[in-house]
Amino acid sequence: MKKKRCFWCNLKNSEYVHYHDFEWGVLNFSDKYLYEMLLLESFQAGLSWECVLNKRGAFRQAFDDFDYDKISKYSEKKIESLLKNQGIIRHRGKIQAAITNAKVFKQILLEEGSFENYLRKFWNGIILYEVGLTYSVLSESISKDLVCRGMKFVGKTIIYSYLQAIGIIYSHEKDCFLYKANNES
C-alpha cells in the first residue's frame, strides 16, 4: 500500500517527495542550513515552494553554496550575473534581499552566537504541532524583529513556512504517514 503524504506533496516530483519525507519538519539548527532555508523561503514569496525546491541546486550553485559570508559581500556585478541566471528566480528585490539578509544574519550570529540562539529568544524549545495555519504569534514576533533589523521578504507567513521547514513547527497532516501530535513517537 502506498504511503499517504500531506496533500501539497506532488507525488510525481521525486525531489519534492524526498523533501517531504526526510527534510520538512525535521529539526536542523546548522547556521548554514538555517540561512539556506531563509534565502529559499524569501524567494518563495508569491510562488510555490515546489517551484523554489526545483531550483534549489541552481540556487546552491549561484549563491556560493549558501555561504552567507560570501553573499553578504556580493557586488552589483554579481547581482547582474544572478539576474541573467535562468536556473534561479530572477527577481532583483529578492536577490538584493538575500544580500541584505546575509548581512543581518551575520550580525545576529555575532550577537547571539548562533541563529538557533536567536530563535530561542522567541521560542521555548518545545516543538509546536500545528496543521492548517499560515502564521502564528511566534512567526509574527520573529518576522517583526527581523524586519526591524533590516531583513526583507520575511513576513509572518514566510517565517511560518520557515519554522515549518526547519522543524520548530511540525505540520504533517493527519492522513500523512509522518503525522504525529504533541511528541507522539
ZADO-1210 file (C-alpha; in nm, 4 decimals, padded with zeros to 6 digits):
<atoms>
<atom x="00.0000" y="00.0000" z="00.0000" code="MET" pos="1"/>
<atom x="00.1253" y="00.3467" z="-00.0877" code="LYS" pos="2"/>
<atom x="00.2232" y="00.5815" z="00.1905" code="LYS" pos="3"/>
<atom x="-00.0121" y="00.8762" z="00.2278" code="LYS" pos="4"/>
<atom x="00.1529" y="01.2155" z="00.2378" code="ARG" pos="5"/>
<atom x="00.0455" y="01.5733" z="00.3024" code="CYS" pos="6"/>
<atom x="-00.1935" y="01.6952" z="00.0317" code="PHE" pos="7"/>
<atom x="00.0557" y="01.9502" z="-00.1026" code="TRP" pos="8"/>
<atom x="00.3262" y="01.6943" z="-00.1816" code="CYS" pos="9"/>
<atom x="00.3365" y="01.6344" z="-00.5560" code="ASN" pos="10"/>
<atom x="00.3944" y="01.2598" z="-00.5787" code="LEU" pos="11"/>
<atom x="00.5136" y="01.2935" z="-00.9396" code="LYS" pos="12"/>
<atom x="00.8108" y="01.5034" z="-00.8249" code="ASN" pos="13"/>
<atom x="01.0638" y="01.2718" z="-00.6587" code="SER" pos="14"/>
<atom x="01.2649" y="01.5650" z="-00.5223" code="GLU" pos="15"/>
<atom x="00.9525" y="01.7038" z="-00.3578" code="TYR" pos="16"/>
<atom x="00.8625" y="01.3638" z="-00.2102" code="VAL" pos="17"/>
<atom x="01.2151" y="01.3287" z="-00.0711" code="HIS" pos="18"/>
<atom x="01.1965" y="01.6801" z="00.0789" code="TYR" pos="19"/>
<atom x="00.8592" y="01.5991" z="00.2374" code="HIS" pos="20"/>
<atom x="00.9711" y="01.2624" z="00.3745" code="ASP" pos="21"/>
<atom x="01.3192" y="01.3430" z="00.5022" code="PHE" pos="22"/>
<atom x="01.3653" y="01.7172" z="00.5488" code="GLU" pos="23"/>
<atom x="01.0460" y="01.9146" z="00.6059" code="TRP" pos="24"/>
<atom x="00.9658" y="01.9377" z="00.9737" code="GLY" pos="25"/>
<atom x="01.2975" y="01.7861" z="01.0857" code="VAL" pos="26"/>
<atom x="01.4904" y="01.9962" z="01.3370" code="LEU" pos="27"/>
<atom x="01.8103" y="02.1297" z="01.1853" code="ASN" pos="28"/>
<atom x="01.9956" y="02.4128" z="01.3591" code="PHE" pos="29"/>
<atom x="02.3080" y="02.4339" z="01.1470" code="SER" pos="30"/>
<atom x="02.3609" y="02.8046" z="01.0766" code="ASP" pos="31"/>
<atom x="02.4383" y="02.7247" z="00.7129" code="LYS" pos="32"/>
<atom x="02.1115" y="02.5339" z="00.6776" code="TYR" pos="33"/>
<atom x="01.9138" y="02.7999" z="00.8634" code="LEU" pos="34"/>
<atom x="02.0411" y="03.0672" z="00.6237" code="TYR" pos="35"/>
<atom x="01.9816" y="02.8435" z="00.3203" code="GLU" pos="36"/>
<atom x="01.6193" y="02.7923" z="00.4182" code="MET" pos="37"/>
<atom x="01.5740" y="03.1618" z="00.4953" code="LEU" pos="38"/>
<atom x="01.7060" y="03.2509" z="00.1499" code="LEU" pos="39"/>
<atom x="01.4908" y="02.9910" z="-00.0249" code="LEU" pos="40"/>
<atom x="01.1773" y="03.0831" z="00.1703" code="GLU" pos="41"/>
<atom x="01.2285" y="03.4509" z="00.0832" code="SER" pos="42"/>
<atom x="01.2410" y="03.3596" z="-00.2862" code="PHE" pos="43"/>
<atom x="00.9154" y="03.1672" z="-00.2455" code="GLN" pos="44"/>
<atom x="00.7162" y="03.4862" z="-00.1806" code="ALA" pos="45"/>
<atom x="00.4364" y="03.4858" z="-00.4380" code="GLY" pos="46"/>
<atom x="00.5416" y="03.1476" z="-00.5781" code="LEU" pos="47"/>
<atom x="00.5035" y="02.7826" z="-00.4852" code="SER" pos="48"/>
<atom x="00.7552" y="02.6004" z="-00.2681" code="TRP" pos="49"/>
<atom x="00.7785" y="02.3330" z="-00.5378" code="GLU" pos="50"/>
<atom x="00.8996" y="02.5958" z="-00.7849" code="CYS" pos="51"/>
<atom x="01.1745" y="02.7029" z="-00.5437" code="VAL" pos="52"/>
<atom x="01.2654" y="02.3468" z="-00.4487" code="LEU" pos="53"/>
<atom x="01.3024" y="02.2500" z="-00.8152" code="ASN" pos="54"/>
<atom x="01.5598" y="02.5284" z="-00.8487" code="LYS" pos="55"/>
<atom x="01.7440" y="02.4537" z="-00.5229" code="ARG" pos="56"/>
<atom x="02.0504" y="02.3065" z="-00.6954" code="GLY" pos="57"/>
<atom x="02.0799" y="02.6098" z="-00.9225" code="ALA" pos="58"/>
<atom x="02.0374" y="02.8397" z="-00.6205" code="PHE" pos="59"/>
<atom x="02.3107" y="02.6470" z="-00.4365" code="ARG" pos="60"/>
<atom x="02.5489" y="02.6970" z="-00.7258" code="GLN" pos="61"/>
<atom x="02.4523" y="03.0597" z="-00.7964" code="ALA" pos="62"/>
<atom x="02.4669" y="03.1608" z="-00.4293" code="PHE" pos="63"/>
<atom x="02.8026" y="03.0041" z="-00.3421" code="ASP" pos="64"/>
<atom x="02.6581" y="02.7031" z="-00.1595" code="ASP" pos="65"/>
<atom x="02.4523" y="02.9417" z="00.0576" code="PHE" pos="66"/>
<atom x="02.7662" y="03.0871" z="00.2176" code="ASP" pos="67"/>
<atom x="02.6155" y="03.3873" z="00.3978" code="TYR" pos="68"/>
<atom x="02.9580" y="03.5465" z="00.4446" code="ASP" pos="69"/>
<atom x="03.0237" y="03.5494" z="00.0679" code="LYS" pos="70"/>
<atom x="02.6656" y="03.6507" z="-00.0113" code="ILE" pos="71"/>
<atom x="02.6870" y="03.9476" z="00.2270" code="SER" pos="72"/>
<atom x="02.9692" y="04.0848" z="00.0087" code="LYS" pos="73"/>
<atom x="02.8029" y="04.0482" z="-00.3322" code="TYR" pos="74"/>
<atom x="02.8620" y="04.3391" z="-00.5680" code="SER" pos="75"/>
<atom x="02.6369" y="04.4969" z="-00.8283" code="GLU" pos="76"/>
<atom x="02.8272" y="04.2916" z="-01.0886" code="LYS" pos="77"/>
<atom x="02.7282" y="03.9718" z="-00.9049" code="LYS" pos="78"/>
<atom x="02.3668" y="04.0899" z="-00.8837" code="ILE" pos="79"/>
<atom x="02.3658" y="04.1466" z="-01.2598" code="GLU" pos="80"/>
<atom x="02.5023" y="03.7962" z="-01.3212" code="SER" pos="81"/>
<atom x="02.2336" y="03.6483" z="-01.0932" code="LEU" pos="82"/>
<atom x="01.9660" y="03.8384" z="-01.2849" code="LEU" pos="83"/>
<atom x="02.0859" y="03.6604" z="-01.6001" code="LYS" pos="84"/>
<atom x="02.0908" y="03.3150" z="-01.4401" code="ASN" pos="85"/>
<atom x="01.7951" y="03.1260" z="-01.5869" code="GLN" pos="86"/>
<atom x="01.8260" y="02.8489" z="-01.3290" code="GLY" pos="87"/>
<atom x="01.7088" y="03.0658" z="-01.0397" code="ILE" pos="88"/>
<atom x="01.4238" y="03.3058" z="-00.9723" code="ILE" pos="89"/>
<atom x="01.5448" y="03.6308" z="-01.1254" code="ARG" pos="90"/>
<atom x="01.3913" y="03.8989" z="-00.9078" code="HIS" pos="91"/>
<atom x="01.6131" y="04.1960" z="-00.8274" code="ARG" pos="92"/>
<atom x="01.4379" y="04.2722" z="-00.4990" code="GLY" pos="93"/>
<atom x="01.4718" y="03.9150" z="-00.3757" code="LYS" pos="94"/>
<atom x="01.8364" y="03.8949" z="-00.4839" code="ILE" pos="95"/>
<atom x="01.9131" y="04.2199" z="-00.3032" code="GLN" pos="96"/>
<atom x="01.7199" y="04.0914" z="-00.0016" code="ALA" pos="97"/>
<atom x="01.9387" y="03.7783" z="00.0039" code="ALA" pos="98"/>
<atom x="02.2442" y="04.0040" z="00.0349" code="ILE" pos="99"/>
<atom x="02.0891" y="04.2317" z="00.2976" code="THR" pos="100"/>
<atom x="01.9551" y="03.9330" z="00.4889" code="ASN" pos="101"/>
<atom x="02.3007" y="03.7698" z="00.4868" code="ALA" pos="102"/>
<atom x="02.4451" y="04.0848" z="00.6465" code="LYS" pos="103"/>
<atom x="02.1740" y="04.0876" z="00.9144" code="VAL" pos="104"/>
<atom x="02.2148" y="03.7122" z="00.9655" code="PHE" pos="105"/>
<atom x="02.5874" y="03.7604" z="01.0303" code="LYS" pos="106"/>
<atom x="02.5117" y="04.0393" z="01.2779" code="GLN" pos="107"/>
<atom x="02.2683" y="03.8130" z="01.4623" code="ILE" pos="108"/>
<atom x="02.5377" y="03.5432" z="01.4789" code="LEU" pos="109"/>
<atom x="02.7779" y="03.7952" z="01.6313" code="LEU" pos="110"/>
<atom x="02.5203" y="03.8991" z="01.8902" code="GLU" pos="111"/>
<atom x="02.3735" y="03.5587" z="01.9744" code="GLU" pos="112"/>
<atom x="02.6442" y="03.3047" z="01.8880" code="GLY" pos="113"/>
<atom x="02.4125" y="03.1130" z="01.6539" code="SER" pos="114"/>
<atom x="02.0846" y="03.1614" z="01.4726" code="PHE" pos="115"/>
<atom x="01.9365" y="02.8875" z="01.6902" code="GLU" pos="116"/>
<atom x="02.0125" y="03.1004" z="01.9980" code="ASN" pos="117"/>
<atom x="01.8371" y="03.3915" z="01.8276" code="TYR" pos="118"/>
<atom x="01.5286" y="03.1795" z="01.7524" code="LEU" pos="119"/>
<atom x="01.5196" y="03.0587" z="02.1132" code="ARG" pos="120"/>
<atom x="01.4679" y="03.4178" z="02.2258" code="LYS" pos="121"/>
<atom x="01.1178" y="03.3765" z="02.0793" code="PHE" pos="122"/>
<atom x="01.0693" y="03.0008" z="02.1065" code="TRP" pos="123"/>
<atom x="01.0822" y="02.7915" z="02.4238" code="ASN" pos="124"/>
<atom x="01.2370" y="02.4842" z="02.2611" code="GLY" pos="125"/>
<atom x="00.9188" y="02.2772" z="02.2548" code="ILE" pos="126"/>
<atom x="00.8118" y="02.1617" z="01.9075" code="ILE" pos="127"/>
<atom x="00.4782" y="02.3133" z="01.8065" code="LEU" pos="128"/>
<atom x="00.2317" y="02.0727" z="01.6439" code="TYR" pos="129"/>
<atom x="00.0041" y="02.2762" z="01.4192" code="GLU" pos="130"/>
<atom x="-00.1785" y="02.1944" z="01.0988" code="VAL" pos="131"/>
<atom x="-00.3649" y="02.4266" z="00.8651" code="GLY" pos="132"/>
<atom x="-00.2189" y="02.7601" z="00.9761" code="LEU" pos="133"/>
<atom x="-00.0250" y="03.0102" z="00.7683" code="THR" pos="134"/>
<atom x="00.1083" y="03.2274" z="01.0506" code="TYR" pos="135"/>
<atom x="00.1159" y="03.2436" z="01.4276" code="SER" pos="136"/>
<atom x="00.2107" y="03.4700" z="01.7147" code="VAL" pos="137"/>
<atom x="00.5581" y="03.3132" z="01.7006" code="LEU" pos="138"/>
<atom x="00.6089" y="03.3744" z="01.3283" code="SER" pos="139"/>
<atom x="00.4755" y="03.7273" z="01.3632" code="GLU" pos="140"/>
<atom x="00.7131" y="03.8055" z="01.6526" code="SER" pos="141"/>
<atom x="01.0185" y="03.6749" z="01.4702" code="ILE" pos="142"/>
<atom x="00.9124" y="03.8482" z="01.1488" code="SER" pos="143"/>
<atom x="00.8718" y="04.1841" z="01.3221" code="LYS" pos="144"/>
<atom x="01.2143" y="04.1574" z="01.4812" code="ASP" pos="145"/>
<atom x="01.3851" y="04.0548" z="01.1567" code="LEU" pos="146"/>
<atom x="01.2176" y="04.3424" z="00.9706" code="VAL" pos="147"/>
<atom x="01.3282" y="04.5856" z="01.2437" code="CYS" pos="148"/>
<atom x="01.6813" y="04.4564" z="01.1939" code="ARG" pos="149"/>
<atom x="01.6550" y="04.5308" z="00.8200" code="GLY" pos="150"/>
<atom x="01.5674" y="04.1951" z="00.6633" code="MET" pos="151"/>
<atom x="01.3364" y="04.1844" z="00.3624" code="LYS" pos="152"/>
<atom x="01.0868" y="03.9210" z="00.2388" code="PHE" pos="153"/>
<atom x="01.0480" y="03.7847" z="00.5915" code="VAL" pos="154"/>
<atom x="00.6788" y="03.8460" z="00.6595" code="GLY" pos="155"/>
<atom x="00.4848" y="03.6411" z="00.9116" code="LYS" pos="156"/>
<atom x="00.3703" y="03.3872" z="00.6506" code="THR" pos="157"/>
<atom x="00.7200" y="03.3348" z="00.5090" code="ILE" pos="158"/>
<atom x="00.8602" y="03.2968" z="00.8609" code="ILE" pos="159"/>
<atom x="00.5839" y="03.0489" z="00.9464" code="TYR" pos="160"/>
<atom x="00.6830" y="02.8383" z="00.6431" code="SER" pos="161"/>
<atom x="01.0453" y="02.8734" z="00.7505" code="TYR" pos="162"/>
<atom x="00.9664" y="02.7481" z="01.1014" code="LEU" pos="163"/>
<atom x="00.7836" y="02.4508" z="00.9492" code="GLN" pos="164"/>
<atom x="01.0762" y="02.3757" z="00.7188" code="ALA" pos="165"/>
<atom x="01.3372" y="02.3792" z="00.9970" code="ILE" pos="166"/>
<atom x="01.1260" y="02.1710" z="01.2357" code="GLY" pos="167"/>
<atom x="01.0169" y="02.4191" z="01.5014" code="ILE" pos="168"/>
<atom x="00.6598" y="02.3836" z="01.3785" code="ILE" pos="169"/>
<atom x="00.5591" y="02.0281" z="01.2889" code="TYR" pos="170"/>
<atom x="00.2716" y="02.0333" z="01.0407" code="SER" pos="171"/>
<atom x="00.2339" y="01.6947" z="00.8757" code="HIS" pos="172"/>
<atom x="-00.1378" y="01.6353" z="00.8238" code="GLU" pos="173"/>
<atom x="-00.3460" y="01.3661" z="00.9972" code="LYS" pos="174"/>
<atom x="-00.3636" y="01.1500" z="00.6839" code="ASP" pos="175"/>
<atom x="00.0140" y="01.1698" z="00.6302" code="CYS" pos="176"/>
<atom x="00.2269" y="00.8722" z="00.7339" code="PHE" pos="177"/>
<atom x="00.4565" y="01.1175" z="00.9164" code="LEU" pos="178"/>
<atom x="00.1768" y="01.2719" z="01.1232" code="TYR" pos="179"/>
<atom x="00.2288" y="01.2935" z="01.4944" code="LYS" pos="180"/>
<atom x="00.0865" y="01.5252" z="01.7543" code="ALA" pos="181"/>
<atom x="00.2360" y="01.6546" z="02.0756" code="ASN" pos="182"/>
<atom x="00.5521" y="01.4454" z="02.0806" code="ASN" pos="183"/>
<atom x="00.3997" y="01.1133" z="01.9735" code="GLU" pos="184"/>
<atom x="00.6658" y="00.8687" z="01.8570" code="SER" pos="185"/>
</atoms>
